[in-house]
Amino acid sequence: MKPLEMLLANAARSNRRIVLSEGADPRVIQAACAARDRQIARPILVGPEAAMRAGFAAAGLSAEGIALHDPETSPLSDDLAALFHARRKHKGVTPEAARAAVNNAHVFAAALVASGQADGTIGGAVATTAEIVRTAIQVIGPKPGTPLVSSFFLMLFCAEQHAKKGAHIFADSGLVIDPDAEEMAIIARSAAESFRTLTAEVPRVAMLSFSTRGSAAHDSVSKVVQATALARAADPTLLIDGELQFDAAFVPDVAAAKAKDSPLGGNANVFVFPNLESGNIAYKIAQRLGGAVAIGPVLQGLAKPANDLSRGCSSEDILHMIAVTAAQADAACLAEPEPAL
């Protein structure tokens, strides 16, 4: 089964509740209907109710089976405001300010997830990454034991022209601008966990640089070497190598020439970039010139799933993100401790 088909099939089996915080956007409406019809998720849309219903009517689609919540009128708003106040009162947020904050669709959606009334949330078709990430951190919060929220793109190489087919992760390609060695190591470990969650395959992590095994000397190369050592020390079972140029991580013949003792053997599936600039450029080249399907940016390091969209996304992109968010929700549910008897 192709990676994308597997992802959609797994989401259909889980049938998670995924809330989309830009519910009046025509792309979101199309994706929600597709998710409902294909039973990939149980969609929840948040936004002005009149605008959402007008959007369904304009598209000739039915809202049946899709929950619609207008924060201004929803009976859930008071309880969600109380939750937001409890989480932000240490920052000086008053009950009145919390109630006003929940009128924001992104805050309302994140609070639904934090309260357990949804399994994951998605926004960013209209809003900026900064707003989506800030809201997720404030309302849902970081995963215990994970000191850094980062992101990745799930890159699917499935086309006929791709010599290597399958799923790969590019991290961080959407959030952390210039990680230091410790942060790069955290990104590597989080990306490996994300890859295992989404594919059920063993992650093979390449720490990327413009140098392979000391072929160049620079502070930025030293950072990658240090990050590799930190990640390996934190998890000795992790299959990781660096510093490597992309070709030495991806092409077995090049790996044999440049890094013949590499445990990856030119077959990495998780690529960790030294900074956001290189990671973002790389994923766009792979998508636009290489024909890869790029799903993301997907956030990692949160207590429960909350994901960002590109403002240039299509309804199909949103559908794919719904499936990814459902997979993350499954993993988060399995990771929760059993309740005490």
C-alpha positions in Angstrom: 0.0 0.0 0.0 1.3 3.5 -0.9 2.2 5.7 2.1 -0.7 8.1 1.5 -3.2 5.4 1.1 -2.0 3.8 4.3 -2.2 7.1 6.2 -5.8 7.6 5.0 -6.8 4.0 5.8 -5.3 4.2 9.3 -7.2 7.4 10.0 -10.5 5.8 8.8 -10.0 3.0 11.3 -9.4 5.4 14.2 -12.3 7.8 13.2 -11.0 10.6 15.5 -12.7 13.9 16.3 -10.7 16.6 14.5 -11.7 20.2 14.9 -10.9 22.8 12.1 -10.8 26.3 13.4 -11.4 28.1 10.1 -14.8 26.5 9.4 -16.1 29.1 6.9 -13.2 28.7 4.5 -14.4 26.9 1.3 -11.3 24.6 1.4 -12.0 23.6 4.9 -15.6 22.8 4.1 -14.6 20.7 1.2 -12.0 18.8 3.3 -14.4 18.3 6.2 -17.0 16.8 3.8 -14.4 14.5 2.2 -13.2 13.4 5.7 -16.8 12.7 6.7 -17.7 10.9 3.5 -14.6 8.7 3.6 -14.9 8.2 7.3 -11.4 9.5 7.8 -12.5 11.6 10.8 -15.5 13.0 12.6 -15.0 16.7 11.6 -15.9 19.6 13.9 -15.9 23.1 12.3 -15.6 26.3 14.3 -16.5 29.8 13.0 -19.4 32.1 12.5 -22.4 29.8 12.0 -24.1 31.9 9.3 -20.9 32.0 7.3 -20.3 28.3 7.6 -23.9 27.4 6.6 -23.6 29.8 3.7 -20.4 28.1 2.7 -22.0 24.7 2.6 -24.9 26.0 0.6 -22.6 27.7 -1.9 -20.6 24.5 -2.5 -23.8 22.4 -2.8 -22.8 20.3 0.2 -24.6 19.0 3.3 -23.4 19.7 6.8 -25.0 16.5 8.1 -22.7 14.6 10.4 -20.4 17.6 10.9 -20.6 19.5 14.2 -20.7 23.3 13.8 -19.7 25.6 16.7 -19.9 29.3 16.8 -17.9 30.5 19.8 -20.2 33.5 20.2 -23.2 31.4 20.8 -21.9 27.9 21.7 -23.2 26.4 25.0 -19.6 25.1 25.5 -18.0 28.5 25.5 -18.4 29.2 29.2 -16.8 25.9 30.2 -14.0 26.4 27.7 -13.4 29.9 29.0 -13.1 28.5 32.5 -10.5 26.0 31.2 -8.6 28.8 29.5 -8.7 31.0 32.6 -7.3 28.1 34.7 -4.4 27.7 32.4 -3.6 31.4 31.9 -4.4 33.1 35.1 -0.8 32.9 36.2 -0.2 35.3 33.3 -2.8 37.7 34.6 -5.7 36.6 32.4 -9.0 37.4 34.2 -12.2 35.4 33.8 -13.6 38.2 31.6 -10.5 38.2 29.4 -10.7 34.4 29.1 -14.3 34.5 28.0 -13.4 37.1 25.3 -10.4 35.0 24.3 -12.6 31.9 23.7 -14.5 33.9 21.1 -11.4 33.5 18.9 -12.0 30.3 16.8 -8.5 29.1 17.2 -8.6 29.4 21.0 -12.0 27.7 21.1 -10.8 24.8 18.9 -7.6 24.3 21.0 -9.7 24.4 24.2 -12.0 21.7 22.8 -8.9 19.5 22.4 -7.5 20.4 25.8 -10.9 19.6 27.5 -11.1 16.2 25.7 -14.0 17.1 23.5 -11.9 16.7 20.4 -8.8 14.7 19.6 -6.8 17.2 17.6 -7.1 20.6 15.9 -6.0 22.2 12.6 -5.8 25.8 11.5 -3.6 28.0 9.4 -5.4 28.1 6.0 -6.0 31.8 6.8 -4.2 32.5 10.1 -0.5 32.8 10.5 1.8 30.0 11.8 2.6 32.3 14.8 -1.0 32.5 15.8 -1.7 28.8 15.5 1.5 27.8 17.3 1.1 30.4 20.1 -2.5 29.3 20.7 -1.5 25.6 20.8 1.3 26.2 23.3 -0.9 28.4 25.6 -4.0 26.2 25.6 -2.9 22.6 24.9 0.6 23.0 26.2 3.8 21.0 25.6 4.1 17.3 26.0 5.5 16.4 29.5 9.2 15.8 29.2 9.5 17.5 25.8 11.1 21.0 26.2 10.7 22.1 22.6 7.8 22.3 20.2 9.1 21.9 16.7 7.7 20.9 13.3 8.2 18.7 10.3 6.9 18.0 6.8 5.8 14.5 5.9 7.3 14.0 2.4 5.7 11.2 0.3 7.6 10.0 -2.7 5.1 8.0 -4.7 5.4 9.1 -8.3 6.7 7.0 -11.1 9.8 9.2 -11.5 10.9 8.7 -7.9 13.8 6.2 -7.7 13.0 5.8 -3.9 9.4 5.5 -3.0 8.0 5.9 0.5 7.5 8.3 3.4 10.2 10.6 4.7 10.3 13.4 7.3 12.0 16.8 6.8 12.5 18.6 10.1 12.5 21.3 11.2 11.1 22.9 8.1 8.4 25.2 9.6 9.1 26.5 13.1 12.4 26.6 14.9 14.6 29.1 13.0 18.1 28.4 14.2 18.3 25.5 16.7 21.4 25.1 18.8 23.0 21.7 19.2 20.7 20.7 22.1 17.6 21.8 20.3 18.6 20.1 17.1 19.0 16.8 19.1 15.5 17.2 20.5 14.1 17.8 17.0 15.9 14.7 15.8 14.4 12.5 18.6 10.9 14.0 18.2 11.1 13.5 14.4 12.1 9.9 14.8 9.1 9.4 17.1 6.8 11.1 14.7 8.1 8.9 11.8 7.4 5.8 13.8 3.9 7.0 14.7 2.9 7.8 11.2 4.5 4.9 9.3 5.0 2.1 11.9 8.5 1.8 10.4 12.0 2.1 12.0 13.3 5.7 11.8 16.7 6.2 10.2 17.9 9.7 11.1 20.3 11.7 9.1 21.7 14.9 10.7 22.4 17.1 7.7 25.2 19.5 6.9 27.2 20.8 3.9 29.9 18.5 5.2 30.2 14.7 5.5 32.4 13.2 8.2 34.7 16.2 8.6 35.0 17.1 4.9 34.6 20.8 6.0 35.4 22.7 9.2 33.0 25.3 10.5 31.0 26.1 13.6 27.8 25.1 11.9 29.3 21.7 11.1 30.4 21.3 14.7 26.9 22.0 15.8 25.6 19.1 13.8 28.3 16.8 15.1 27.4 17.8 18.7 23.7 17.4 18.1 24.2 13.9 16.8 26.2 12.9 19.8 23.6 14.4 22.2 20.7 12.6 20.4 22.6 9.3 20.4 23.5 9.7 24.1 19.8 10.4 25.0 18.6 7.4 23.1 21.3 4.8 22.3 18.8 2.7 20.4 18.2 5.5 17.9 19.6 4.7 14.4 21.2 8.1 13.7 24.3 9.4 11.9 25.8 12.8 11.2 27.2 15.1 10.0 26.1 14.0 6.5 25.4 15.8 3.2 22.1 14.9 1.8 23.4 12.6 -1.0 25.5 10.7 1.6 22.3 10.1 3.6 20.0 9.3 0.7 22.1 7.6 -2.0 23.7 4.2 -1.1 26.5 4.5 -3.7 27.4 8.0 -2.4 27.2 6.8 1.2 29.6 4.0 0.3 32.1 6.5 -1.1 31.7 9.3 1.5 30.7 7.5 4.7 31.2 3.8 4.1 30.8 2.9 7.8 27.5 4.9 8.2 24.8 2.8 9.9 22.3 4.4 7.5 23.9 3.2 4.4 22.4 5.9 2.3 18.9 4.9 3.3 17.8 7.6 5.8 14.1 8.3 6.1 14.3 11.2 8.6 16.3 14.2 7.6 17.1 16.8 10.3 18.3 20.2 8.9 20.7 22.5 10.7 18.3 25.5 10.5 14.8 26.5 9.2 16.2 28.2 6.2 17.7 25.0 4.7 14.8 22.8 5.8 12.1 25.1 4.3 14.0 25.5 1.0 14.6 21.7 0.8 11.0 20.7 1.3 9.7 23.2 -1.3 12.3 22.1 -3.9 11.3 18.4 -3.2 7.6 19.4 -3.6 7.7 21.8 -6.5 10.5 20.3 -8.6 10.6 16.7 -7.3 6.9 16.1 -7.3 6.8 14.9 -3.7 3.5 15.2 -1.7 4.3 17.5 1.2 2.1 17.4 4.3 2.7 20.0 6.9 3.9 21.8 8.8 3.1 19.1 11.4 3.7 20.2 15.0 5.5 17.8 17.4 6.1 18.2 21.1 2.6 19.1 22.2 0.5 17.3 24.8 -2.2 16.7 22.2 -2.3 17.3 18.4 -2.6 20.8 17.0 -1.4 21.4 13.4 -0.7 24.3 11.1 -1.6 24.6 7.4 0.1 26.5 4.7 -2.0 29.5 3.6 -1.7 28.2 0.0 -3.1 24.8 1.0 -5.8 23.0 -1.1 -8.7 21.1 0.3 -6.8 17.9 -0.5 -3.8 19.2 1.6 -6.2 19.8 4.5 -7.7 16.3 4.1 -4.2 14.8 4.4 -3.5 16.9 7.5 -6.7 15.6 9.0 -5.3 12.1 8.5 -2.0 13.0 10.1 -3.6 14.6 13.0 -5.8 11.5 13.6 -2.7 9.3 13.6 -1.1 11.6 16.2 -4.2 11.5 18.3 -4.1 7.7 18.3 -0.5 7.8 19.5 -1.3 10.4 22.2 -4.2 8.2 23.4 -2.0 5.1 23.6 0.6 7.1 25.5 -1.8 8.3 28.2 -1.3 6.5 31.5 -4.0 4.1 32.6 -6.4 5.6 35.2 -5.7 4.5 38.8 -8.2 1.9 40.1 
